[in-house]
Each structure stands twice: as structure tokens, then as C-alpha cells.
Amino acid sequence: VIVHADHFSENEEETQYILWNNYYEYQFEYAQDVDYIINSTDAQTELLKEQFAQYTDITPRDILTIPVGSLDELRYPEGPRKPYALMTASRLASEKHIDWLIRSVVKAHAQLPQLTFDIYGTGGEEPMLTKLIAELQAEDYIRLMGHHHMTEVYKDYAAYLSASTSEGFGLTLLEAVGSGLPLIGFDVRYGNPTFIRHGENGYLIPEARPDDIEKMTDEYAQYIVKLFTEHTQEELSAVSYQIAESYLDEHIAQKWYQLAQSVQDKERVK
């Protein structure tokens, strides 16, 4: 069973019962008959193990991590990165909260007027975002870049921003660290804590507060300013490259090879 998304529904009031994602409910109910449950991050693997132990009397045969994405190589800029250049890449959809990023960058720009922000991607939110940028008089430094082949784009920027409140893995986050970008995002399952070491290659903002956008974007803006005033690009990028190293193709291929070997060993025992 390959787990591609969050595997349960959050209910803080319920302590005796867990509501599995309906896409996985049947497989989890019969987990003792499943050879492997594979997650994309260690964080999700550990949480799922804890939940099986806490909420069920089922002992799965094996729960393990094999990332859903990999990198063919680490990418380095051919010259200096664009100083103070921020970027993001995603569908322009409401759940990506690009408007929060725009508001945060505008606030940070008041303290760091060198900042620029390029937004890559297309989607239904584009007209609203275009209007918001104009209303905030930010056309000179915030741009909607449209659809691009992103492989060689990241490496020329200084940092990557995310406002997603749910990220099962985050391929763009992987691509960003693979190009040495520091990251800022919310401390939400599962991708951001996988790729962001708080205070080392970026910042994890404790929580999203959509009911108080002003305070939330104030906080986000301060982290942007902190990134550029309390760290050097070199030290931030070094940590991102270190994180990305374990996601190179050869390392992920080795995980699949080890799984294949395990399957063969089990077959021989049978």
C-alpha cells in the first residue's frame, strides 16, 4: 500500500477512535495481511506506527519510508544568486494560500526594499492574485510568472516560500533544497518539517491562523526579514544541500532495491 496523502482526519476531541482517510481505510483494517505500507516521509511513518498502536489491536507487518520523489543531481548557480530574490511554485489554488505570501512579502518589503518575489504556476486564483498585487501596489517587485519548466529555475533564487497548510511530501520543496534554497513554511505535516530545519536552513512558522491574517502575515514577514538579516546565503544553502543529498536518485533507488530484496527473501521463506 502506497500512502500518497494524509492518512487520517484530525479530531482533537476524539481520543479513543481514529478516522482513517477513506482511501486507506480498507487496507488499514486488514493491515496484518498487507506486506508493506509505504509512506513518503519518516514523520508520517512514525505517526502511523503510533496510531496503529494507540487506536487498534492490529500489528502491521511492515511500515516504512520511501520518498515519492528524488533528484538526479544537486544544482548550483553558475554565478551569484539574485540577492533578496524570493520564489514559490505551485498551482494557483486556494489551498496553496499564495495571497498570504503576497501580503507577507509586501510587509517584509517595507523593511527590506530590495526584496522581489516571483510566483510560478497557473490556476484559478490567478485573477484574484493579479488584483491583490495591484491593490497592494506591489507590481514592481511581485510577479506572476506563469507555467515554466522548473528544473533550472530554483538555483538562481535566494529563498523559497510556502504557505500550504498540508503537504504529504512536497516535490517543490525537494527541488528547492536540491538547488540550495532556504525555505520558510508552516510547521504542518509532513513535507515542511522534512525539508526545513528551523533556524538552520529556514524557518517553520508554528501555526497558520487564517482567522487572523494580519497577525499571521506579520509573523511570516518577520521570518523573511530574519532570514536575510541573521544568516548568510552560504550557511543556509549548505544545510539545504545537505538535506537534499539523501534524496539523490541513487539513494532512493537503493531503498527500492532493498525492498525488492526483502520481498524475494519472504518468497523464499514461503
ChimeraX attribute file (.defattr): number of C-alpha atoms within 10 A of each C-alpha:
attribute: neighborCount
match mode: 1-to-1
recipient: residues
	/A:1	14
	/A:2	13
	/A:3	17
	/A:4	14
	/A:5	17
	/A:6	18
	/A:7	20
	/A:8	16
	/A:9	11
	/A:10	12
	/A:11	10
	/A:12	6
	/A:13	7
	/A:14	9
	/A:15	9
	/A:16	8
	/A:17	12
	/A:18	16
	/A:19	13
	/A:20	16
	/A:21	15
	/A:22	12
	/A:23	13
	/A:24	18
	/A:25	14
	/A:26	11
	/A:27	14
	/A:28	21
	/A:29	14
	/A:30	12
	/A:31	21
	/A:32	14
	/A:33	12
	/A:34	15
	/A:35	14
	/A:36	18
	/A:37	19
	/A:38	19
	/A:39	26
	/A:40	22
	/A:41	20
	/A:42	15
	/A:43	15
	/A:44	25
	/A:45	18
	/A:46	14
	/A:47	12
	/A:48	18
	/A:49	15
	/A:50	12
	/A:51	13
	/A:52	16
	/A:53	13
	/A:54	14
	/A:55	13
	/A:56	14
	/A:57	8
	/A:58	14
	/A:59	14
	/A:60	19
	/A:61	12
	/A:62	13
	/A:63	19
	/A:64	18
	/A:65	19
	/A:66	20
	/A:67	17
	/A:68	18
	/A:69	16
	/A:70	21
	/A:71	21
	/A:72	10
	/A:73	14
	/A:74	18
	/A:75	20
	/A:76	18
	/A:77	15
	/A:78	8
	/A:79	8
	/A:80	11
	/A:81	17
	/A:82	15
	/A:83	15
	/A:84	21
	/A:85	17
	/A:86	24
	/A:87	26
	/A:88	21
	/A:89	24
	/A:90	18
	/A:91	18
	/A:92	23
	/A:93	15
	/A:94	12
	/A:95	11
	/A:96	19
	/A:97	16
	/A:98	24
	/A:99	20
	/A:100	18
	/A:101	23
	/A:102	23
	/A:103	22
	/A:104	22
	/A:105	27
	/A:106	24
	/A:107	20
	/A:108	23
	/A:109	20
	/A:110	12
	/A:111	12
	/A:112	16
	/A:113	12
	/A:114	12
	/A:115	21
	/A:116	22
	/A:117	26
	/A:118	19
	/A:119	22
	/A:120	20
	/A:121	19
	/A:122	17
	/A:123	13
	/A:124	11
	/A:125	16
	/A:126	17
	/A:127	10
	/A:128	12
	/A:129	17
	/A:130	15
	/A:131	11
	/A:132	16
	/A:133	20
	/A:134	13
	/A:135	10
	/A:136	11
	/A:137	12
	/A:138	18
	/A:139	13
	/A:140	10
	/A:141	17
	/A:142	21
	/A:143	18
	/A:144	17
	/A:145	14
	/A:146	15
	/A:147	14
	/A:148	12
	/A:149	8
	/A:150	14
	/A:151	14
	/A:152	13
	/A:153	16
	/A:154	26
	/A:155	25
	/A:156	22
	/A:157	24
	/A:158	24
	/A:159	31
	/A:160	24
	/A:161	26
	/A:162	22
	/A:163	19
	/A:164	22
	/A:165	17
	/A:166	18
	/A:167	17
	/A:168	20
	/A:169	25
	/A:170	21
	/A:171	16
	/A:172	19
	/A:173	26
	/A:174	23
	/A:175	24
	/A:176	31
	/A:177	30
	/A:178	28
	/A:179	27
	/A:180	33
	/A:181	33
	/A:182	31
	/A:183	31
	/A:184	25
	/A:185	28
	/A:186	22
	/A:187	21
	/A:188	19
	/A:189	17
	/A:190	21
	/A:191	25
	/A:192	28
	/A:193	19
	/A:194	19
	/A:195	24
	/A:196	24
	/A:197	19
	/A:198	16
	/A:199	15
	/A:200	17
	/A:201	28
	/A:202	27
	/A:203	24
	/A:204	20
	/A:205	18
	/A:206	11
	/A:207	12
	/A:208	18
	/A:209	11
	/A:210	12
	/A:211	8
	/A:212	9
	/A:213	14
	/A:214	14
	/A:215	12
	/A:216	18
	/A:217	24
	/A:218	16
	/A:219	16
	/A:220	28
	/A:221	23
	/A:222	15
	/A:223	21
	/A:224	25
	/A:225	19
	/A:226	15
	/A:227	23
	/A:228	17
	/A:229	10
	/A:230	8
	/A:231	14
	/A:232	10
	/A:233	18
	/A:234	10
	/A:235	13
	/A:236	24
	/A:237	24
	/A:238	17
	/A:239	21
	/A:240	25
	/A:241	21
	/A:242	15
	/A:243	19
	/A:244	23
	/A:245	17
	/A:246	13
	/A:247	23
	/A:248	16
	/A:249	14
	/A:250	13
	/A:251	14
	/A:252	18
	/A:253	14
	/A:254	12
	/A:255	14
	/A:256	13
	/A:257	12
	/A:258	12
	/A:259	15
	/A:260	12
	/A:261	12
	/A:262	12
	/A:263	13
	/A:264	12
	/A:265	11
	/A:266	11
	/A:267	9
	/A:268	8
	/A:269	6
	/A:270	6
